[in-house]
Amino acid sequence: MDPNTSPPCPGTITIRRNPPRRARATPKVTPQSFDLPDIPPFPNDDVWPAQTPLNPSTSLPKPENENLKVFLRIRPLSSSPIQAPRAKTKSAWPQNPAKKNAAASGAKISKSKTSSACITVNDSQSVTLSTPVSWHEPKRIKSETYGGFSYVFSSDSSQFKVYERMVKPLVEEFLRGKCGMLAALGPSGSGKTHTVFGTPRDPGMVPLALRHIFKDAEPHAKQASRTFYMSIFEICSERGKAEKLFDLLSDGGEISMQQSTVKGLKEVPISNTEQAESLMAQAALKRATAMTNTNSQSSRSQCIINIRDVPPKCKGVVNPKSNSAVLTIIDLAGAEREKRTGNQGARLLESNFINNTLMVFGLCLRSLLEHQKNRKKPLQKHFQSSMLTRYLRDYLEGKKRMSLILTAKPGEEDYLDTSYLLRQASPYMQIKYNEVEPSNIVPKKRHYQASSIMDNTKLSPLSESLKRIRLVSEHTEQNDKKSVEERQNFTEALRKLDASSSVSFKSECDRQLRSERSHIIMQNFAKVIWNVLKQYNSKLKVAEIEIESLKENIGNEKKKYLELETQLNELKADCICCKGGQIKNDPEDFSSVGLAQPHNSEQEVEYSISGFLLSCMKISESSFLVRVEQSDEEGPMLSTSCTRLDSEKSDREALSLSKPEHRSALDVDDGSKILIIMYVFGLVVHSFWESFDAQSLSEAKLDQSDEQPTIGTSCTQLDATESDRKISTYLLKAEDHNALEVETSHKIPSESFDAHSLSEAGLDQSDEESTLGTSCAQLDSEKSDRENSISFSKPEDHNALEVEAVRKIPSELLVSSSSTEDDNLDPLSPNDDHLVGGDPRGKIGVDISRKPPKPKRTLMPSSSMLSRDLSTFDLCDESEKLKGNRGTRKLATHEPQRSNGSISLLRMLKDRRSNLHR
Ligand SMILES: Nc1ncnc2c1ncn2[C@@H]1O[C@H](COP(=O)(O)OP(=O)(O)OP(=O)(O)O)[C@@H](O)[C@H]1O
């Protein structure tokens, strides 16, 4: 082993892809062993008919290797540090910090390794691609060798060398009348544009080819009147969706493609190198380019350059068999990886379009290869998927020869791009061109119909006639003088047309039509959008109005809520006040609403009534409503409903009367107790009135003790004898303004009342502790049959209490009320089950719940019994006794029958009082 040569690395695995095929050595066969007939040589002269080469010195090359030629050019390593990727738009998602660090370190690595290359040129036909050191595992170095290239141009290869090796043969064939195509393929920034166009100082393949063409053709141009035409156009995407063609040599720009023919493409005749190069510069300026992370001037379109050789004329006669070759050089847009380029938005869409086009291009070639390998496999029509492949259909179907120049970047950071390119494109070199069209046959029109001449013939009638003449002339014999003349005329006309600007006129017309059409389309589109916007605007307005109304509603609801809250707070405060056992009689409350302090007994009565009414109002605010109604026919009906807003207390609470030492007449735990007490008290009063005969009614006045609280009872329109009487009884407790309305209504006919029988009754209580006051309101005694109505309502409050007393009172009628009772003797303690608690329904008619108040309740049996007993209560005895004791008041002489229950109740009250006294 040579000591100088280092031993192969054991960890290196060399994968040789597409190794260069070497023909096996033909086994030497001794002719003697076989009796073979003499095989005639291949009839080259028959297959390749003698042509008239433009340059006689150029020998006709024999059909050698007919495979597709694939060249590889490696651009030099970038001396400047790799362009750092532009600041990416910040992702909204949180990023993995590990990844971030890895990316940062990767960037550092890539920056630091700009000097090392991942690809090395083995020989003129093969390269080795090595994975970057940072990628492979410690003991496993992976490298791949790609071979079989027509030629590999290292990074130091000059443009001229590339031209000499790669393009010159093509140009020579073109000049001999063969069509040829060269496409530059490779990742973005690998040097495709540099190779194709080059720079003014370092011209690329096209300028060099043009120089070659004119250099070679010049001596013969005058003789053969050879003319070349050049057209340059690009295929780019419109927002990544539709493909569009742009003519880079005309001002109009847009052109169209029908099948494989480009319509409206301007072909500019070129007669020298300078003219051609100026056209190229013009096209390069118009070409779509953009800056990406990988290339500061990245091509965003597929650029196609055609140089066409117009058939030479022979004495003014078109020779249909003359050479009409086209040399096509294509600068494809570079394949892009999103991660590398960092493209976004429109750039990304362009990138997708470019990659798609390249993919279709590759699919076509792969399909051709597979079809050639296995004829059973049909040739896929991938070419239909893009404009580029449609245009290059003949080349991609193997009918014309083409060459590929792969451009690669050698940097380690470009490993993926280069590897992808080599893996993708190296198989293409196996494509064979066995069925290539003879180059000296006039090619199909489709590639050249885009020329100005053919377009022009359709435009003018003169051209139409010329075309017809031409067609005719092709089928007539040259002996016909007429046809010769016509041909001459046709040729002349062609010249004129070529010279004139009718081509541009046609394209201008087309352009205007297109722009007009697009304008109309845009107008309609704008109208539609405008209508949609209008609808949305109207909907928006409606929505705004709804929002406003909703806001108002919310405001109102808030106000209501606040009101309710304040009411609730007031109610709570009242309840707390009641719980304290002290029910204050605050005269200021009355005075605040314009009530004067009482000064005498009559004023006291009025004061009591007013206080009661105010209390009713307060009660209404406290959402208590108690109504007791009595129907004569159906028996006593009690309807008590309490709506209690305080949600903290849901249980029914027992009734309790205030203790004698308290200044208040009633000790009420909450409003409901007051109501119940008042209700029961009303029953007592009602029984009293029941027990009274109308004639025995007397006016009674009860003195009120200044020191003791007063329970005022207002009774109006009393009549015990009439069944249809109406009695309204109001019980009020003026001290704490928690009024209770207990109303018993009887319809009382006017004649049933006797003014003389009415009396004012008052009860004085001997004890000093408490006084039960009865206030009698004399509402009206002068006017007969008049209707008095007292109504208090608070319309804005749903919980308002309405107190209404409607009476029809005869003129003689005196309304009196009298009923006093010592609260200390009040047997109707809430704990007394026999009254209200014995029967579960004893708390009868008292519905303490949050549900809306029910208007009427039937009196429960125990209450009914009590009422009945009380109705028969003989007050006379007691009143007489009271009279006897105090001698201050006189009661009616008439003594109705009292029931035992009433008597027992009275006795019970008395007992209790005596107990208390003790
Ligand atoms: N062989 C080379 N020698 C010197 N410079 C080169 C070579 N190849 C490419 N370059 C430089 O690299 C840069 C990118 O090259 P170019 O624009 O030709 O890439 P590209 O493959 O056409 O990229 P894209 O597909 O994005 O258009 C250019 O500035 C060019 O001058």
The ligand as a Tripos MOL2 file, in Angstrom:
@<TRIPOS>MOLECULE
LIG
   31    33     1     0     0
SMALL
NO_CHARGES

@<TRIPOS>ATOM
      1 N1        -20.3420   30.5040  -10.8430 N.pl3     1 LIG1
      2 C1        -20.5340   31.6340  -10.1590 C.ar      1 LIG1
      3 N2        -19.5220   32.4650  -10.0080 N.ar      1 LIG1
      4 C2        -19.6350   33.6170   -9.3500 C.ar      1 LIG1
      5 N3        -20.7740   34.0130   -8.7930 N.ar      1 LIG1
      6 C3        -21.8360   33.2280   -8.8960 C.ar      1 LIG1
      7 C4        -21.7810   31.9980   -9.5720 C.ar      1 LIG1
      8 N4        -22.9860   31.4310   -9.5010 N.ar      1 LIG1
      9 C5        -23.7560   32.2860   -8.8280 C.ar      1 LIG1
     10 N5        -23.0920   33.3520   -8.4620 N.ar      1 LIG1
     11 C6        -23.6130   34.4880   -7.6720 C.3       1 LIG1
     12 O1        -24.5630   33.9910   -6.7820 O.3       1 LIG1
     13 C7        -25.6500   34.8440   -6.6880 C.3       1 LIG1
     14 C8        -26.9380   34.0940   -6.9970 C.3       1 LIG1
     15 O2        -26.8930   33.6090   -8.2380 O.3       1 LIG1
     16 P1        -28.1710   33.5190   -9.1570 P.3       1 LIG1
     17 O3        -28.9750   34.7030   -9.0230 O.co2     1 LIG1
     18 O4        -27.7340   33.2130  -10.5280 O.co2     1 LIG1
     19 O5        -28.8930   32.3170   -8.4960 O.3       1 LIG1
     20 P2        -30.2020   31.6200   -9.0610 P.3       1 LIG1
     21 O6        -29.9790   30.1720   -9.0610 O.co2     1 LIG1
     22 O7        -30.6120   32.2240  -10.3080 O.co2     1 LIG1
     23 O8        -31.2270   31.9890   -7.9180 O.3       1 LIG1
     24 P3        -32.7870   32.0990   -8.1130 P.3       1 LIG1
     25 O9        -33.2860   30.7690   -8.4840 O.co2     1 LIG1
     26 O10       -33.2810   32.5250   -6.7860 O.co2     1 LIG1
     27 O11       -33.0060   33.0960   -9.1330 O.co2     1 LIG1
     28 C9        -25.4280   35.9260   -7.7110 C.3       1 LIG1
     29 O12       -24.9920   37.0700   -7.0460 O.3       1 LIG1
     30 C10       -24.3670   35.4330   -8.5730 C.3       1 LIG1
     31 O13       -23.5400   36.4660   -9.0370 O.3       1 LIG1
@<TRIPOS>BOND
     1     1     2 1
     2     2     3 ar
     3     2     7 ar
     4     3     4 ar
     5     4     5 ar
     6     5     6 ar
     7     6     7 ar
     8     6    10 ar
     9     7     8 ar
    10     8     9 ar
    11     9    10 ar
    12    10    11 1
    13    11    12 1
    14    11    30 1
    15    12    13 1
    16    13    14 1
    17    13    28 1
    18    14    15 1
    19    15    16 1
    20    16    17 2
    21    16    18 1
    22    16    19 1
    23    19    20 1
    24    20    21 2
    25    20    22 1
    26    20    23 1
    27    23    24 1
    28    24    25 2
    29    24    26 1
    30    24    27 1
    31    28    29 1
    32    28    30 1
    33    30    31 1
@<TRIPOS>SUBSTRUCTURE
     1 LIG1         1 GROUP 0 **** ****
